[in-house]
Amino acid sequence: MAESEADTPSTPIEFESKYFEFDGVRLPPFCRGKMEEIANFSLRSSDIWIVTYPKSGTSLLQEIVYLVSQGADPDEIGLMNIDEQLPVLEYPQPGLEIIQELTSPRLIKSHLPHRFLPSALHNGEAKVIYMARNPKDLVVSYYQFHRSLRTMSYRGTFQEFCRRFMNDKLGYGSWFEHVQEFWEHRIDSNVLFLKYEDMYKDLGSFVEHLARFLEVSCDKAQLEALVESCNQLIEQCSNSEALSVCRGEYKRTRSKIQAPQLGLWRDWSSQERTETKTQHIYTAA
């Protein structure tokens, strides 16, 4: 059968070969052969999980969660390798065996859809924080991310990338299904559903909801101090992660934020085409 226009490769063959399909979802190659092990991953009641579709503000959220849950200082977080403290479940490094042995409370990240996460999570074990982002901004950030990494080898146009996004041809599959699955579980006692934009619209409420969910006790003065620390953290950490590419890998570097990373899509007028399938779902949530 001939490919439709939406299925026509718009990048080098190397880009296409980097993904494989599992249960109808396109996943990165490092997930191959480990999905059953992930499903059976053992949880602890003290675990805190951060789950997002890629480029939904994961790095900033992980630092805020670490600050709130550990009572850390913003300057301290700025000096540490936070990614080592909050590993990604499905990534090759450090690996499932090492993550399994981490000291409690474990803070673990993942980009996997809800149905692919450890089955124990579905039974209410551990806490799960999910954050969604306006798809119009997300796709711009995701495009820039693919362009910045040599390992992704993406050299297509932004319009072609949007077509891939709309047709679920990127890593981790459909944004719509990813968000929808967690939205349907938002009333679960162990799930907190957040929106990226709310960090900027009302940081106080954002942090208060997070602290309550994590069962962090604090009076009004302590909460205000916590919000101020989170605000300081946001000022220190660039939302649009500065990426330095080296030998096909990347390391995240901090740079002072110029302005909230909202409305990125306005600089990419053709991106408005993504509204038809996704934007009405997001704004209704």
N, C-alpha and C positions, 0 to 999 in steps of 0.2 A: 504494500500500500504506500502511495506517495505521501510524503510528509506535508502537513498543512503549513501555511506561512508561519504560524505561531511556533511550529515545531522545528522549523528550519534552523540549523545551527548558525549562530551569529558570532561564534568565537572559534578559536583554534580547536582542533580535535583533542588536544591535550586537556582543554577545559571540560569537554564533555566526558572524558574518560575518568575524571576525578570523582564522579558520583556513581552510586549504585542505588537500585530501587529495593526497598524493603517494605512489604505490606502496603504498597501503593504510595510510599513516600520516598522522595529522593534524598539520600543521605550522603555525607562525606565519606571518603574511603576508609578513614580510621575507625568507622563504626562497623565495618564489615567483620563478620565472624564473632562479634561480642554482644549482639543484641539479647541473646538468651541469658548470658551472664549478667547483663545490666538488669534484665527483668527480675532476676533472682538475687540481686544485690541486697545484702542485709542492712536494715535500718536500725537506728537507735531513737528512742523517744526524744532525745536531746538534739537531734539533727536539725539544722536549719538549711533549707534548700532554696536556691534562687534560680528560677526558670524564666527564660525569655526566648522569643524568636530573635535571631541574630540582629545586632545593631539597634536594640531597643533600650539602650542605656544601661546595659549590664554592668559595665565597669564602675559607673558612678553609683549605681544601686548597691553593689557589693561593698563599696567603701562606707556608704551610709549605714548599711546593715551591720557591718563590722563595728562601726563607731557606736551605734545604739546598743548592740548586743554585748559588746565587750567593754563598753565604757572607755574606749580608746580616745586618744588625743588626735586631732586633725593633723598636727605636725608629725606625730609619731607614724600615722598611716602614710604620710607623704614620703617617709624615709624607708618604709618596708616594701618588700615585694608582696603586695596584697594577693597576687594571683597564686602564690605558693600557699597562702593561708586559705584560699577559697578555690580549690582545683575544680576543673571541669570534668564531670564524670566520664564522658565518652572520649575525651582527648587521649592521645597516646601517652602523654606524660602528665602526672606521674604514674598513671595506670590504676586500674581498679583494685589491685591487691594492696597497693600502698594507701589509697584512699580508705579502703576498708579498715586499715589499722590505725588511722589517725586518732589522736586523742580527742575525747569528747570535751565540749560540744563541737561536733564537726559542722563546718559550713561548706556546702557543696553546691556547685553550679551545674546547669545543663541547658542545652538548647533543644532537647528532644521534645516531641509532642507528648502530651499528657499520657496517652495510651502506651507509650514506649518506656515510660519511667518505671522504676522498681515497683513491682506489684504491691509491696507493703505500703507504699504511699497511697495507693487507691483505697487501702483499708483504714486510713486515718492515722497511720504512724508518721511521726515527725511533722515538722512545720514546713509549708511550701509557700514561698512568696513569688508571685507571678507578676511581671510588669509588661504591659502592652504599650506600644507607641504608635502615633499617627502614621499610617502606612505611607502617606505621601512624603513625610520626612524620612521615614525608615528606608525607603527604596533608594533615596539619594545617598544616604550614608552607606548603605549596603553596596551600592555601585562604586563609591569612592574606595571602600574597603577592598573590593575585588580588584580594582585598578592598582591599589598600592602594594599588593602582595605578588611577588614573582611566582609563588607556588600556585596561584590561581590562574595566571596567564590570561586574564580577561582583557581583550582588546576590541571588543565590540562597542557599538555606540550606546548612548544612554537610552535611546528609543528601543533598541534591541534588548537591552537589559530589562527595561520595563515590561516588554512583551514576555520575557522569561518569567519575571515576577508574577505577572497576571496569569500565566499558564502553569504555575507551580513547577518551574524548571530549575529552581535554585536549591541550594543545600537546605535541608530541613523542611522542604516541601511547601505546602500552601500556608501563607500567612493567615488567611481567613480561618482555615481549619484549626491551626495552632491556637489562635486566640479564642475561637469558639469553644474548643474543648475545655479550656480553663474557665471561660465565662460560665459554662454550664456547671462548673464545680465551685463557683465563687461562694456558695453558701455552706460548703463543707467546713467543718470546724477547724480543719488543719490547713486551710487555704486562704491566703490573702491576695486579692486581685487589685493591682495598682495600675495607674496610668502615668506614664513618663511626664506628661505635660503638667500633672498636678504638683510635681516638685517645684515648679516655677510659679504656678498660680496660687498655691497656698501651702508653703513648705511646713508651716506650723501644724496644720491638720494632717499632712502627709506623715510627718514624724510621729505625731500623736497616735495615729492609727497603727503605725509600725511598732511603736513601743508597747502599745496595748496588746497587739498580736503576739509579740515576743515575750510578753509578761514581764516587762521591765518596769518596776515600780518607781514612780517619781511624782513629786508634788509639782505645783505650778512653777515654782522657781527653778526646780531641777529640769522640768520640761523646757522652759524657756532657754536654759543654758544648753540643753541638748540641741534645740533648734538652731541656736547661734553657732554651735560647733558644726552642725551639718551645713549651715550657710557658709561657714568658713571653708569647709571641705569643698563645696561646690565652686567657690571662688578660686581655690587652688588647683582644681582638677578640670581640665578641658573636656567638655562633653564630646567634642569631635576629636577623639583621641589622636594625638600626634603620633604618627607611626614612622619609625625609622626602619627601612627595609634592609636586611643584611643576610646575604646568602639564602634567600628564599624564606627567611623567617622574619618575625617582627618583634620589637620590644616596645612597650608603651612608655611614653615619656610625658611628663606633666608640662603643661603650659598654661599660663593664666587665661582664664576664660574671658572673652571679649563681650559676649552677650549670650543669653539663653539660646540654645540650639533648637528653637522652634521656628517653623515656617521655612525650613530649608528648601522646600519644593518650589517656593515662589521664584527662586533663581533658576529654576529648571521648568520653564513654562509647559513643555511638552509632557511633563510628568502628570499634568492634570488628567490625563487619560486613565490613570489608575483609579480615579474616583468612582467610576461606574460600578465596580465590583466590591470595593472595600470601604470607602469613606463613610457611606451611610450606615454600615454595620458598626464602625468604631464610634461615631458620634452618638449613636443610639444607646451605646453601653453606659 
